[in-house]
Amino acid sequence: MSSAWKGGSPSLIAYGVLTVVLGMLLSVCGTVMTKPITEELGYLLAEVFTGFCLLVASVFAGMMRARGESTRNIAIYLGAWTASVVLWFVCWLLQPARDESPLLLSLTGLHGLFWGLWCVGLALQFRALKARAAMLCLFGGSMCSAGILLATRTGISRLAAVTAAACFMLLLGTQILFTAIVLHREFAKKKVLAA
């Protein structure tokens, strides 16, 4: 478990910080959008920031997993992530009124799916600790479900979408950092007992 933890701890903290920073940036974009002149610019920046952070998190997670796991596990993880993104995109395209469903909420929902998949991977690493594995599954499932609910909202204004995305990302980042703290304490206990 030591090698798995070395791959998971820095990436968890980095993703948590990235998510909190994204939530703060989205809050700033929402503030920019309150003026009618800069509404379009604020929404465009919110979409760019959210998409860029999702790309950075995906690449970073792939690199961390490549360092600590076999190529078979990486292929399974990347296959599940790619299938989730493709299915998400197909569902988004098939919605009857795409103009009423902001792309920002779909990107935010993908962050929820990303965290859900990450939690499943962490739960598998810590499956011997049943309480921690159950907590990880609960966290991943709740954020994945909340992301799906958020992404399927239609008829929501752009400002409301940015505000909802900012709140979701702040909640997600807080949950990720809390998970990093809980797993760090558990790992420290195991290390002390093993020594």
N, C-alpha and C positions, 0 to 999 in steps of 0.2 A: 504494500500500500504506500510505501514511502515514495517510490518512483511515480506512482499515479498522483500523489499529493503534490510533488514538485511541479508536475505539469498543470495541476488544477488550481493551486493557490494564487499564483501571480495572475493567471488569466481571469480568474473569478474577480479578483479585486480590480483589475484593469477594465473588465467589462462593466462592473458595477459603477466605477468612476465615469467611464464613457457614457453610460446610460443616464446618470445623474446630470452630467454636463449637457447631454442632449436635451433632457427635460428643462434645464435652465435656458438653453438656447431657444427652445420652442416657446418658453414663456416670454423671452425678449421679442421673438417674432410676433407673438400675439399682441404685445404692446405696440410694436411697429404697425401692425395691421389696424389699430384703432383709428388711424387717420385714413380717410378715403383715398388720398393720393398715394399712399404707400401700402395699401392693402394687398395689391397683386404681388409686389416685391416681397412683402413679409411672408405670404403664403408660399411663394416660389422658394425662398430661402429655407422655410420649414421643410419642404419636400426634399430639397437638396441635402440639408443636414441629416435628415432621418435616413435617406437612402445611403448616404456616405457612411454614416455610423453603422448601418447594417452590413455594408460591404466590408468595412474595417473589422468589425466583430467576427464576421464569417471567415475572413482570411486569417485573422489572428488565432481563432479557435482551431482552424485547420492546421496551422503551423504547430500549435501546442500539442494537438493530438498526434501529429506526425512524429513529434519528438518522443512521445512517451508510450505509443501503442503500436501494435502490429498493423501492417498494411490492410489486413482483412477488416479490422475494426474501423479503420479510417474509411475504407470503401463503404462499409455499412452506414456509418455516420453521414458521410457526404451523399450517399444515395438517398437516405431518408430526408436529409435537408433539401436536396434537389427536387425530390418528389413532392415535398410539402410546398416548395415555392412554385413549382409548375402547376400543381392542383389549385393553389391559391390564385395564381394568375388566370387560370382558365375560369374559375368561379367568378373572378372579378370581371372578366370579359363577357361572361354570360349574363351578367346583371342587366335587366331591361333598361335602367336609367343610369348610365355611368356618370352623367353630369351631376346627378344628385349625390353620388357617392364619392367623396374626395379620395384621391390617390393617397394622400397623407395618412388616412386612417388604415388603408390597406398595408402601407409600409410599417405603421405602428403595430398592426396585428402580426406582421411577420416577425417583429422583435419578440412578441409574445410566444410565437411558435419556436423561434430560435431558443429562447430561454427554456421552453418546455422540453425540447430535445436535449439541451445541455443538462437539465435536471435529471432526465432519464439516464444519461451517461454517468452523471455523478452518483445517482442511486445505485447503478451497477457497480461502481467502484467501491461504494460503502455498503454493499448488501449485507455484510456480516453485522453491521450496526442497524438493526431493524427499525429503531425509532428514527434515526437520521435518514435512512432510505425512505421511510414513509413520509417524513417531513419534506424531503426533496420532491417526491412524487406529488404531494399536495401543492407545493409551491409551483411546480411546473405546470400541473393541470389547471390551477386557478388562473395563472397568468396567460396560459394558452387559451383558455375559455374566455377570459376577459378580452384578450386580443381579437378573438373571433367575433365576439359581440360588438366590439368597437368598430371593427372593419366592416361589418354588415349593416351599420347604421346608414340610412338613406335620408335625404331631405334635410341634412344638417348644414348650417352655414360654414363657410371657410374659417371664420374666426372661432366658432364653436369647435370645429374640428381641431384647430391648432391648440386650443385650450384643453380639450379632452386628451389629445396626444401628449401634451406637456404633463398633465396630471398622471397619465398612465406611465410615462417614462420615468417620472420621479418615483412613483410607487414601485415600479420594476427595479430601478437602481437601488432603492433602499432595501428591497427584498434580497437582491443579489449580494449586497454588502453584508446584510445580516446573515445570510447563508455562509458567506466566507468566514465570518467570525465564529459561527457555530461549528463549522467543520474544522477550523483552525484549533479551537479548544479541544475538540475530540481527538484530533491528530496529536496534539501536544500531550494529552493524557496517555495515549497509546505509546508514544515515544518514551515517555518517562517510565511507564510500566515495563517496557521492553528493555530498558537500559539497566 
